[in-house]
Amino acid sequence: MGSLNKTVLIAPCGMNCSICMAYLRVKNRCSGCRGTNMGKPVTRLACKIKKCEFFQNTNSGFCFQCKKFPCARLKQLDKRYRTKYGMSMIENLENIRKRGIRKFLQNEEERWACSECGGTICVHKRFCCSCEKSNHKSTSPIIEMYQKGKTT
């Protein structure tokens, strides 16, 4: 899949839907936050970030374009993902803003590729969806600092 097609898999909050278990599963596959609502988990349909006033009133694509960035909702989501899954939506959004979506996608492809088979590591399950090998750990300096208690 070309990088242009993959850009639709980056949610407004910075989540990379291509590494989400709902997107990676075979049965009742989610099309990603920007995709159709068919097969989408109820939690994605009711997403408060995607339905926020900023996105309803603008043509903006990402939370970092809002003057309230990062808002309380995004901070709460980011904290949960940093703690549970070793991934930061805010860090993703900062990378998109600073380096552009193409470089971000390039980095994500490398970051979440299985070292055994090249398949995709699921952020939620921490194993490869192709060979089911559990071989991924975060290399993000921000995540490592957070896990060591140096940031909040």
RODOLO-828438 format. One record per residue (C-alpha): residue number from 1; residue in three letters; x, y, z. Coordinates in Angstrom, 3 decimals. Layout:
BEGIN
REC   k   r     east    north       up
REC NUM ALA        X        Y        Z
...
REM end
This chain:
BEGIN
REC   k   r     east    north       up
REC   1 MET    0.000    0.000    0.000
REC   2 GLY    1.412    3.404   -0.954
REC   3 SER    2.125    6.031    1.701
REC   4 LEU   -0.666    8.251    0.345
REC   5 ASN   -3.210    5.524    1.169
REC   6 LYS   -1.660    5.003    4.600
REC   7 THR   -2.195    8.640    5.576
REC   8 VAL   -5.898    7.896    6.072
REC   9 LEU   -4.866    5.394    8.742
REC  10 ILE   -3.477    8.141   10.977
REC  11 ALA   -6.306    9.325   13.228
REC  12 PRO   -6.790   12.983   14.166
REC  13 CYS   -5.408   12.168   17.642
REC  14 GLY   -2.197   10.707   16.195
REC  15 MET   -3.125    7.035   16.576
REC  16 ASN   -1.687    4.894   13.823
REC  17 CYS   -4.712    2.739   13.018
REC  18 SER   -2.566    0.304   10.993
REC  19 ILE   -1.098   -1.047   14.275
REC  20 CYS   -4.434   -1.227   16.132
REC  21 MET   -5.831   -4.674   16.945
REC  22 ALA   -9.263   -3.662   15.579
REC  23 TYR   -7.693   -2.835   12.201
REC  24 LEU   -5.360   -5.856   12.146
REC  25 ARG   -7.946   -8.506   12.990
REC  26 VAL   -9.506  -10.537   10.218
REC  27 LYS  -13.086  -10.820   11.485
REC  28 ASN  -15.128   -7.585   11.816
REC  29 ARG  -12.127   -5.510   10.755
REC  30 CYS  -12.241   -1.786   11.548
REC  31 SER  -11.378    0.475    8.609
REC  32 GLY   -9.585    2.983   10.841
REC  33 CYS  -10.783    6.168   12.501
REC  34 ARG  -11.085    8.010    9.204
REC  35 GLY  -12.701    5.070    7.396
REC  36 THR  -16.310    3.979    7.154
REC  37 ASN  -18.247    3.176   10.320
REC  38 MET  -18.924   -0.407    9.217
REC  39 GLY  -17.301   -2.874   11.615
REC  40 LYS  -16.017   -0.086   13.817
REC  41 PRO  -16.030   -0.705   17.585
REC  42 VAL  -18.592    1.356   19.523
REC  43 THR  -15.797    3.205   21.327
REC  44 ARG  -14.500    4.528   17.969
REC  45 LEU  -17.978    5.573   16.865
REC  46 ALA  -18.384    7.632   20.031
REC  47 CYS  -14.852    9.085   19.995
REC  48 LYS  -14.953   12.476   21.695
REC  49 ILE  -11.749   13.643   20.049
REC  50 LYS  -12.980   12.938   16.532
REC  51 LYS  -16.330   14.558   17.361
REC  52 CYS  -14.862   17.623   19.078
REC  53 GLU  -15.944   21.111   18.071
REC  54 PHE  -12.580   21.845   16.437
REC  55 PHE  -13.007   19.062   13.863
REC  56 GLN  -16.708   19.780   13.394
REC  57 ASN  -16.014   23.440   12.528
REC  58 THR  -12.793   23.184   10.499
REC  59 ASN  -11.231   21.138    7.725
REC  60 SER   -8.244   20.349    9.949
REC  61 GLY   -6.854   16.865    9.956
REC  62 PHE   -4.951   16.619   13.238
REC  63 CYS   -5.235   17.775   16.841
REC  64 PHE   -1.937   19.674   16.669
REC  65 GLN   -3.652   22.215   14.406
REC  66 CYS   -5.930   23.265   17.285
REC  67 LYS   -4.953   26.165   19.557
REC  68 LYS   -5.891   23.984   22.582
REC  69 PHE   -3.372   21.270   21.626
REC  70 PRO   -2.858   19.184   23.621
REC  71 CYS   -6.310   19.289   25.198
REC  72 ALA   -7.334   17.409   28.355
REC  73 ARG   -8.971   14.591   26.360
REC  74 LEU   -5.857   14.026   24.277
REC  75 LYS   -3.615   14.161   27.362
REC  76 GLN   -5.779   11.531   29.073
REC  77 LEU   -5.700    9.243   26.026
REC  78 ASP   -1.968    9.799   25.616
REC  79 LYS   -1.272    8.917   29.255
REC  80 ARG   -3.243    5.668   28.937
REC  81 TYR   -1.397    4.671   25.762
REC  82 ARG    2.033    5.606   27.151
REC  83 THR    1.334    3.569   30.299
REC  84 LYS   -0.353    0.519   28.780
REC  85 TYR    1.158    0.295   25.306
REC  86 GLY    4.408    2.295   25.243
REC  87 MET    3.140    4.670   22.566
REC  88 SER    2.403    8.400   22.668
REC  89 MET   -0.225   10.067   20.504
REC  90 ILE    1.177   13.491   21.399
REC  91 GLU    4.655   12.379   20.338
REC  92 ASN    3.169   11.053   17.078
REC  93 LEU    1.442   14.384   16.420
REC  94 GLU    4.633   16.340   17.185
REC  95 ASN    6.528   14.115   14.738
REC  96 ILE    3.908   14.689   12.048
REC  97 ARG    4.012   18.440   12.631
REC  98 LYS    7.831   18.654   12.610
REC  99 ARG    8.754   16.074    9.969
REC 100 GLY    5.605   15.674    7.865
REC 101 ILE    3.251   12.772    7.381
REC 102 ARG    5.432   10.881    4.873
REC 103 LYS    8.476   10.754    7.184
REC 104 PHE    6.220    9.842   10.098
REC 105 LEU    4.730    6.954    8.114
REC 106 GLN    8.208    5.791    7.094
REC 107 ASN    9.315    5.763   10.720
REC 108 GLU    6.147    3.979   11.859
REC 109 GLU    6.599    1.276    9.243
REC 110 GLU   10.099    0.558   10.561
REC 111 ARG    9.143    0.950   14.228
REC 112 TRP    6.235   -1.511   14.112
REC 113 ALA    7.736   -4.103   11.715
REC 114 CYS    8.382   -7.590   13.055
REC 115 SER   12.106   -8.372   13.155
REC 116 GLU   11.356  -11.993   12.262
REC 117 CYS    9.010  -11.770    9.259
REC 118 GLY    8.435   -8.069    8.518
REC 119 GLY    4.755   -8.261    9.470
REC 120 THR    3.016   -5.672   11.632
REC 121 ILE    3.341   -5.595   15.414
REC 122 CYS    0.004   -4.876   17.107
REC 123 VAL    0.337   -1.976   19.574
REC 124 HIS   -2.280   -3.499   21.885
REC 125 LYS   -1.143   -7.135   21.877
REC 126 ARG    2.612   -6.546   21.356
REC 127 PHE    3.003   -9.429   18.921
REC 128 CYS    3.278   -9.807   15.165
REC 129 CYS   -0.039  -10.411   13.453
REC 130 SER    1.669  -12.491   10.738
REC 131 CYS    3.958  -14.866   12.658
REC 132 GLU    2.553  -14.191   16.170
REC 133 LYS    6.066  -13.664   17.519
REC 134 SER    6.248  -11.328   20.505
REC 135 ASN    9.339   -9.331   19.736
REC 136 HIS    8.599   -5.640   20.044
REC 137 LYS    9.574   -3.029   22.592
REC 138 SER    9.315    0.724   22.366
REC 139 THR   12.443    2.658   21.472
REC 140 SER   10.893    6.073   21.926
REC 141 PRO   13.034    8.280   24.209
REC 142 ILE    9.921   10.059   25.497
REC 143 ILE    8.272    6.746   26.414
REC 144 GLU   11.451    5.513   28.110
REC 145 MET   11.637    8.725   30.187
REC 146 TYR    7.969    8.380   31.136
REC 147 GLN    8.391    4.747   32.151
REC 148 LYS   11.358    5.731   34.341
REC 149 GLY    9.195    8.391   36.044
REC 150 LYS   11.010   11.431   34.648
REC 151 THR    7.898   12.985   33.040
REC 152 THR    4.220   13.113   33.881
REM end
